[in-house]
Amino acid sequence: MEAYQRQQFDFLLLTAVDRYVERIVQRNEGAANALARLRADPQGEGIWLDEFTRAIFRDFLLDNPAGACFVLQALPRRRLPAPEAGTVEQILQQLALRAFADLLGAKATEALEQQIGYG
């Protein structure tokens, strides 16, 4: 991945983490509740990690094969479960969504832990 692409990916990730953490803290009445619910069920009520990731992909125009490849280039060592059968486009998007959502969840957990520690 070229340096400019890495910078763009890092900006995307930082923006996504900030937006996601802000939303789940508001929806769950505080960082401690948000962290507990994120750890318990990332797809649960008020957390919706995959749904948020899909929205970020749409907002940043990454919900296409080229966008999926951009995300996957940034995360080449990330381990993922085998994708469901489908077209190349569907599989690329499944892999990109899973890789980014897993990373977003981990970074959001770190950000919430920091908020709680400083709060």
Secondary structure, 3 states (H helix, E strand, C coil): CCHHHHHHHHHHHHHHHHHHHHHHHHHCCCHHHHHHHHHHCCCCCCCCHHHHHHHHHHHCCCCCHHHHHHHHHHCCCCCCCCCCCCCHHHHHHHHHHHHHHHHHHHHHHHHHHHHHHHC
